[in-house]
Amino acid sequence: MIKANLSDIIDPIGALRDVTDVGDLMFRGVSIDSRTTTQGNLFFAIEGKNDDGHRHISQALARGTEAVVVNNRYNGQEAHSTAKFLVVEDTLKAMHNLASWWLERADPIKVAVTGTNGKTTTKEMIGAVLAEKYQTYKSPGNLNNLYGVPLAIFEMGESTEIAVFEFGMSTPGEIGELTRLVQPQYGVITNVEAAHLETMLTIDAIAEAKFELLDNMPGDGTVILNLDNAYLRTRFDNEKLTRLGFGVEGECDISPSRFEINGSGCAKFHLAETGEVHLAAPGMHNMYNALAAAAVGHALSVPGDRIRAALESFRAVEMRTETVKVNNVLIINDTYNANPASMKFGLDTLAAIRAEGRKFAVLGDMLELGEMSTELHLEVGAYAAGVKPDFLFACGDLAKAIIEGASKHGYPPERLLLLSDVNEMIDHLLRQLRPGDAVLIKASRSMEFDRITIGLRSQLGRGN
């Protein structure tokens, strides 16, 4: 975690003036949320879209903050005579400057991961692989945007040898800005798929936004791309940076000589670099995530047997194809987020699992798809009809198009059901599920489908 004297950061953050004499005051850690700031933190008053941190300085000080970074329009210093204030033109930019300073001071090798799907899981797998050889730090949770990445940097210890960061985006320019901040030597893109179409409008635009990672990396950097994705294959073929490709189809640097999906839905594959790997995280998509992690490990000289050990011990990240068995009902909790590609991954995972009983697909709205929303929900319904789970249930205003798409492609109507809300879905599933069944639960995060998982775990568990 960052720890420094206030006097050391006046120049790095671009302070216009120090309103009070900062002396030798030391801070530890950085906060932008007055509700969670702790004793000794440096508080940045960030002006966000929905709130302004300058309004919450009193709360931050009450929780133990002694120093605050404010913009030059703030004039409330006199009300807090015991606090130390650093004044800047732009507090978000100042926070980025401080993060850059801390990165330079620690000087780790840096790896950045982006992509439409699989960012967090791939970041976690890469972190596990690299930790087999190096003192490795990986950004916690989903701290992956213009606010989160700096906060993740501040959590990094000064003795870190390799740091792994996740880059997310919702509008053009964000990944470019994060890349210029972190300056990663290794850049990984998992895939390019339909998402954020309300703001990005087209998949071509999404691809260009992801490529901001490659366009802003240092000239001696290495890019690691999924070559089974058409956008990434094209970029790979024209890329000037050092390249490593991973995938299953066609010629790749990191590619399994053979693979299969077992009855638990998990991949088993053989790499020349590692030997045979048996994943415990289910889904074909997790094999791609593992191939990306293996590619990074190979590039950074992690021994093959250690790469294999890290991948085999890896378990699914919470709410991302997380599996749990309750009263012999297998629940596949994939409720963190959803887009058309990840919905299909989830359906494929359900299909691959060897269940004693029936298979239920419980799907909800995929949000932020803009004008293509109805079309893409219909497409998921058509795909579900081809995969043929025993039952297809949906919940949400948009998800009715999933039911419609499945029906149009021959899915039996007596096995389709559209319900109005999450509570109704929980009640219906509790009446339907029997020991030996498997159920996939997937929707965009704000649909709160995690409540379905929580409800099933709680109520089914009473049958034990």
N, C-alpha and C positions, 0 to 999 in steps of 0.2 A: 504493500500500500504506500502511496505517496506520502512523504514526510519531509518537510522543509521549513526553513525560516521565511517569514513573509518578505523580509528584505531581499531574499534570493530571487523572488519571482516578480519583483516590480518591473524589471526590464523585459523578461520573457512574455509576460501577459500584455505588455504595452500600456502600463498604467500611466495615466496623464499626470496624476499627482497623488500623493498619499495624504489624505485629509488629516490623519493623525500620525504621530511618530510611531512606526510599527516596531521599532526597537529590535529585540531578539525574539519576538513572539514566534513560536513554532506552531504549525498546524499539522494535523494528521488526517488524511482522507478528505474527500471533496463531496459536497452534497448540493443538489439543486431542488430538494424537496424538504420543506421545513417540517414536515410530519415525521420524517425518518432521519433527519440530521442528528448527529451524536456529538458528545463532548469533544472539543478540539478540532472539529471539521472546519474547513474553509467553505463558506456558503457563496455560491454564485447565484445572483438574482437574475434569472433568465426570463426574458420576455417571450412567452410562447404564444401559440395561436389562441388558446383558451384562457390563459391566466398570465399574470405577471408576478415573477418572484419578488419584485420590490415590495409588493403588498404583504409579504409574509416574512419580512426581515425580523420583526419583533418575535414571531414564533420561533424562528431559527435561533435567535439569541437566547431565548428562554430555555431552549433545549441544550445549550452549552456551546454554541458557536461563539467565537470571539472575534472573528474576522470575516468581512463580507466584501465581495466584489460587486460593484454597482456601476450603472452607466452614468454618463455625465449629465443626465437630465434629473437625476435623483437629488433631492435637496433635504432629506430627512436625517442627515447625520447628527445634527445637534440633539435630536431626541434620544440618541443612544451614545451618550458621552463616554461610556467605558469601552465601546467596541472599536475595532480597527477597520477602516474602510480603504479599499483600493478602487480608484475610479478609472473606468475605461470607456472607450467609445461604444463598444459592442460586447456585451458580456458573453454571448455564445462564442464569438470569435476569440475572446480572451481565454475562455475555457479550452478551446481547441489549441491555442498557443501554449497553454500550460501542459496539456496532454502531450504535445509534440516535444516540449522541453523534457518531460519526464521520460518519454521514450528514448530520446537521445542520451539522457543520463544513464538509463539502464542498459541501453544498446543491445537488445536481444535480436536474434534472427526473427523475422516477422512473417507470418503466414496469414493470408486473408482468404475467406471463403464466401462466395456468393452463388446465386442461382435461384430459380423459381421455387424448386422443392429440394428438401434435404439439407439445407444449410446448417441447421443446428445439429442434426445427427452427424453429418460429415465433420463439422467442427469438433464435436465430442470424440469421434473416432480418431481423427487426426491427433488430437491432444493425447489420447490414450496410447497411440502408437509412438509418438515422439517422447512421451514420458518414460518409455522403456530405455532410452539412452540419455536424455537431456533433462535438465530442470525446466519443466514446461509449465507455462501458464496458458489457460484458455479463458476467453471472456465468459462470464457467468450468464446463465439463462439466455434471454434473447436481447441482450444489450447490443443492438445492431444498427442503430440509426444515428443521426447527427448529435443526439443527446447521449445515447447509450454507449457508443464506442468510446468517447472520452472518459465517461465514468468507468468503463471497463479498464481502460488504460491506467486510471488512478488506482485501481485495485491491484495492479501488477507489482510484484516485489522487485526490488532493485537488483537482486541476484539472478533474475530470470535469464535463462539461456535462449529459450525459444518461446515466442508468444503467438497464440493462434486467435484470430479475430473473425467474427462473422459480420458481413455487410448486408444490410437489407435496404430496400428502397420502395418508395411509392411514387416518386416523381423524378424526371430526368435531372441529372447533375449531382444527386446525393452520393452515389457510389464514387464518382470522380472526386468529390470533396473528401470523402472518407479515405480514399486511396492516397491523396496528397497529404493527408494528415499522418497516416500510418506508414506510408512508404514501404509496403511489404516486398520482401525479396521473392516470395512465392505467392502466386495467385491461383486460386482454384475456382472453377465455375462448374457447378453440378449439372445444370440443364437450363434451357430456356423454354418456357411454356406460357400458356395463357394465364394471366393474373393481373390485378391492378388495371384492368382495361378501362375503368372509369376515368383514370387519369392518364394512362399510357396509350389508350385507344387501339393500338395494334401490337401484335407479337413482334413485328419488326422493330418497333420502338422499344419494346422490352429488351430485345437483344442488344440494341445500341446502348441502352442504359447499363446492362450487365458488362458490356465491353469497355465501359469507362474504367473498370478495374485494370484491364490490360493496357489501355491507352495512357494511364497515369502512373504505372509502375516504373521503378528505376530501369534504366537501359540494360542493366546486367541481371534483370530478374528472370524467373522461370515461371511459365504458365502451365497449368495442369488442367486439361479439359476433357469432358465426356464426349468422345468421338462418335457415340451412337446418336447424338443429338445433331440434327442437320445444320442448325445455326452454328454450333460449336465446331463441327467438322469443317465447315467453310472457313471460319475464322482461323482455325488451326492451320489449314493449308496455306494461308496467306500471312501468318504471324511472323513477325521479325524477332521477337524475344525467343529465348531458349524454350523448347516445347517438350511436354510429355503428354501423351494421350492415353486415356484408359477407356475401356469399353468391352463389349462382348462381340459386336459385329465388326467385320472388316479388320484391317491392320491397325494395331494399337501397340504402344510400348508396354502397357500393363493390361494383360488380357488373359482370362482363364483358358487353359487348354481344354477343360471340361467343367461342366457345372450341372447341378440339379437342384430342384426345390423339394425338400422332404415333406413328409406328412404333417409336420408341425408348421409348414409354411416357410421354413428357414433354408437359406442357400448353403450348399456345399460346393466348393469350387477349388480348382488347383491352379496355382500360379508358379511359374518358374522361380520367382523370387522368394516364395514362402513355403512351397509345398501345399498340401491340402488344408484348406481352411473350412471349419464348420461354424457358421454363424449361429448365435442364439437369438438375434433380433430378426423377426420374421419379415418376409417380403422380398421380391426381386429388387425393389428399389434400394433395399439395404445392402444388397450385393454391390450395386453401383456406388453407394456411399463408401463401402469397404474398399472397393477398387481405388477410389480417390485417395483414401487414407493410406493405402498401401503404396500408391504412387508417391505421395509426399514422404512417407517413411523411406522409400527406396532412394529418392532424391537426396535425402539428408542422412544416408548411410546407416539407417537403423538395420541391424541384422534381420534376415528373413524370419528366423525362428521367433524373434521378439515381436515382429510385426504380426505374425500368426497368433502368438499368445495374446496380444492386446486385442485383436479382432475377435478372437473366440471368447474372451471374457467380457466383451462389451454387451450391455443390456440396453434395450430400447429406452429412449428418453421419454419421460412422462408425457402422456397424451399424444405421442407420435408412434403409432403402431405398437403401443404398449399392450401386452397381453396379460390377462389375469384369469384364473379359473376359480369360480365360486360355485360350490355345490355341483361340481362337474359340468358347469356351463362355462365355455370359453368366451371371454369378452375381449374383443379387439378394440381398444380405446384409441381412436385416431381423431381426436376432437380438437386438436390445437388450431388447425386451419384446413381449408379445402379449396381446391381449384380443379378443373377438369382432369388434369394429368394425375394429381394425387388421389382423386376419387377412383380413377381406373386402377392405380397401384393398389388401393385398398380392396377393391373388388377382386383383383387378381390374387391378392394375399388370401382372402376368404376362400376363393376357389381352390387354392393350393392346399389348404389345411384339410387333413384327413379327420373328419369329425364322425363320431359314432352316430350322432343324431342329425338334425336338420341345420341348415345354414340360413341365417337371417341377415339381410343387409338393411341397416337403418341409416338413411341418408337425409341430410338437410340442405338448406340453402348454401350456395357458393356465392359470396358477396364480392362486390367491387369488379364485376365483369362488364359493366356498362351496357351498351346497346346490344352486345352479343350474349347477354345473360340468358334469355329464353332459349336461344339456339344451343348454347353450351349445356344447359340443363337437359334439353331434349337429347343431346348427344350422349350424356352420361346415362340417361335412361335406356337408350338404344344399346349402349355398351353393357349395361347390367343385364339386359335381355339376352345378350350373347353369352355372358358368363353364367347365367342361370342359377343364382342362389335359390333356395327353396321358397323364400319369402322376401319381398321387397317392400319395405315400409318407408314412408317419407313424412317429413314434417317441415312446414314453412311455406310462405307465399310463393317463392320461386321453385321450391322442390316439387310442386304439383306438375311442373314440366318434366321432371324425372319420371314420374308415374306415367305421364302421357307418352313420353318417348319410349318407355318400356312396353306399354300397351300396343303402340303402333308397330313395334317390332316383334310381336307375337308372344309377349310374356303373358302367362295365364292371368286373367283379370281377378279370379278368385284368390290369387296369392299376392295381389297388390293392395296397398292400403295407404291412404293419405290422412294424417291426423293433424289436429289444429295446434297442439302445443306440446311441450316437453313432458309435462305432468301426465297428460293423456297417453303419451307414448310409453312412459314408465309403467303405468297401470296396465296397458295392453300387453307389453312384453312380459310382465310378471305373470299374466294369465296364460301366455303362450309358451314360454321357455320351459324346457324339460332337461334333466341331466343328459349329457351327451351332445347338446346343441352348441352351436357357435354363432356369435353375433358380432357383426362389424358395426361400429357406431362412428359416423363421420359427418362433419359439417364445418362451416366456418366458425371461428372462435366465438363471435358474438351471438351465435345461435344457442350457446350454453348447453351443447350436447354433453359436456362433461357431467352435467347433472344427471343424465340418463345413466352413465357409468356409475356414478356415486349411488344413485337409487337402486340399481341392480345389485351392486356389491353389498349394500346394506340389507336389502330385503331377501335376496337369494341366500345370503349367508345365514339367515335365520333357519334355513332348512337343514343346516349341518347338525 
